[in-house]
Amino acid sequence: MIQDTSKQDVQVAPKTNKKRWLLMLAAGVIVSSLGYYAATSPSADVSLAKDALKVHTVQKGDLVRDIITTGKIIAANAPQVYSPEQGYVLLNVMPGDFIEAGDTVAIVDSPELQNTLKQEQLVLASLKSDLARQKLDVRRQTLLLNKQADLAKVELDAAIREDKRAAISIEDHLISQIDYEKAQDDLARAKVTHKHAMGEIELAADTLAFELKTSEEKVARQVLIVEELERQLANLRIKASVSGIVGNVLIQPNALVAKNELLMTLVDLTAYEAQLGVAESYASELGIGMDVELTVGNQSVLGKLVSISPEVVDREVTARVRFPENSVQSIRQNQQVSARILLENKTNVLKVNRGSFLQAGGNMAYVVRGDLAQRVPIQIGVTSMREVEILQGLQEGDQIITSNYDKFKQAPSVLLR
């Protein structure tokens, strides 16, 4: 009789689960490590990924304040040609033609000016004829006056001789007292006649000289009028004032144009300048004579700032830069150019690369020390397009975060992962 199954059971030793034991051990180690790290690591209010931030080193060196801008090449000398008179224009050139200084680029046909010149030339010829006739009259009148003076002199001499004879005769009682007195009266009359004849000659000479001078001045004035009209007529042959090319031609051939109407533009190929647009925020810092580095294509040249526009257009001021002739090869009108205007050069200053951290006001920075970025107050000086001068708060060799600080939330320290 079988009472139970105790005789069939076999006692087996309990088995240990090694896998579970290893997992529990690993979890304990991790928890302990995290606890140790939390206990020993510095505290931080914000945690950010270090790879997403820009970090730059504070260093000493030269800091150049500059303005980076763009512009275009323009002709420094681009005279415009105007019509000197109303008339029909004959064009001798077309846009893009090469010209030399002195070449005739257009001819204006002005019938009105030609007619006026002919009229004034006739007036001049008439005045010259009148002047020649007047000179003949002067000679004739001078001869008549001289004749009267000579006759008066002859009568005076005769009266003097007669008076002498009468004086001798009266002493010898050869003539009567009446005849003697008559001889004296004739002498007195001859003296008066001669005196007035000489006075009339002097007055007539002055009068004739004055009238002759007046006629000569009229001729001289008319000569000036004719010469001015001839000059205007000669200017109808419009000549180029520079060597270069013809730019824009603004009229059609044989068109009727008004006086002082714009005809065309000439471009001097030997003198170029760069025209730059500078933001109005930098306008107060620009100055005549500043150095400007220009980049035209793959060529660089150093120029000088020569003019600054007095007005702001589209929030920009226009600046013109002059550079040496032949310093840049193969440049063209309106060619694009990059420019760097050098405002100031400071040597041996503490500086760091410029970044978005300046948007926070430029009075603080986060200095990287290991895995922690600590906030420190700073003071900045001048800034350039690439770098910032550090006056206080940082030392040479410090590394600071130059990225935007919006995610830092003004935290005193930031953990960098």
Residue, then its C-alpha position, 0 to 999 in steps of 0.5 A: m500500500i502506497q501512502d504518499t509520494s515522499k519516496q519519489d521526490v528528490q531534493v534539488a538545490p536552488k539555482t541562482n539567476k546570474k543574469r538578473w544579478l548582473l543587471m541589478l549590479a549594473a543599475g546600482v553602479i549607475v545610480s551610484s555614479l550619478g549620485y556621485y556626479a551630482a554631489t561633486s559637479p558644480s551646480a548650473d541653472v541651464s544646460l546647453a549643448k556645447d556643439a551648438l555654441k560658438v566659442h572664441t578666444v580673447q587675444k591681443g593684437d591690432l584692431v581695425r575699425d572698418i565698414i564693409t560695403t559694396g558699390k560700382i565703378i563710375a567714370a570720374n570724368a564724364p562730361q555731358v554735351y549740350s547744344p549751344e544753339q537751336g538748330y538741326v544736329l548732325l551726329n558724327v558718332m554713335p554710342g560706344d565709338f572711341i573718340e580723342a579730345g578735339d574730335t568733332v562729335a556733332i554739328v549744329d546747323s543754325p540758320e538764325l545764327q548765320n543770318t544774324l552774323k551776316q547782318e552784323q558783318l554788314v553793320l560792321a562794314s558800314l561803320k568802317s566806311d563811315l569811319a573812313r569817310q569821317k577821317l577824310d572829312v577831318r583831313r579836309q576840315t583841318l586843311l581849311l582851318n590851317k588855310q585860315a590860320d595861314l591867311a590870318k598870319v599873312e594879314l598879321d605880318a602885313a599889318i605889322r610891316e604897315d604899322k612900322r612904315a606908318a611910324i617912320s612916316i609920321e615922324d618924317h611928317l610924310i603921312s597924316q595922323i589919320d593914316y597913322e592911326k588907321a595902320q595901328d587899327d589894322l594891326a590890332r584887327a590882324k592880331v585879333t583875327h590871328k588869335h581867334a583863327m588859332g583858337e578855332i583850329e585848336l577847338a576844331a582839332d579837339t572836336l574832330a578827334f573826339e568824333l573820330k574816337t567815338s566812331e572808332e569805338k563804335v567800330a570796335r564794339q561792332v567788331l566784338i559783336v561779330e567776333e562773338l557771333e563767329r565764336q558761337l558759330a564755330n562752337l556749333r562744331i561740337k568737339a570732344s573735351v576728353s579722350g574715351i568713348v561715347g556714352n548715351v546719345l539722347i537725340q536722333p540724327n538731324a533732329l531739331v534741338a533747343k538751345n542748351e538741350l542735352l545731346m550725349t555723354l562722353v566717358d573718360l576711360t583714363a579716370y575711374e572712381a568707385q561709388l559706394g553706398v554706406a548705411e546712414s548709421y556710419a555717416s557721422e564716422l566717415g571722413i575725407g581722406m580715409d583709406v579704402e580697400l577696393t576689390v574689383g573681381n580678383q584685383s585689390v587696390l587701396g584708394k582714398l575717400v574723396s567725397i561724401s554726399p550731404e544727403v541721405v537717400d534710401r537710408e544710405v549716404t553716397a561716398r566716392v573713392r578715388f584710386p590711382e590710374n592704371s592700378v586696376q586692369s580691365i575695369r568697366q563703367n558700373q562694374q560691381v566692387s566690394a569695399r572696406i572703409l578703414l575708420e581707425n587702427k588700434t594696436n595691441v588691444l584686447k579683442v575677441n571676434r564679434g558675435s551675436f552676444l553683443q545683442a545682450g548689450g555688450n556688458m556681459a559675457y559667458v566665460v567657458r571653464g571646463d564644462l561650465a560657462q560662467r557669466v561675468p560683467i565686461q566692458i567693450g570699446v570700439t567695434s569693427m565688422r569682425e572684432v570687438e575691443i575688450l576694456q574690462g572683465l576678460q583676460e588674454g586667453d579667456q574663451i567666451i561664448t559669442s553666440n546669442y544669449d537668449k537661451f541662457k535666460q540670464a543664468p549665472s552659470v550654464l552647463l555645457r554638455 
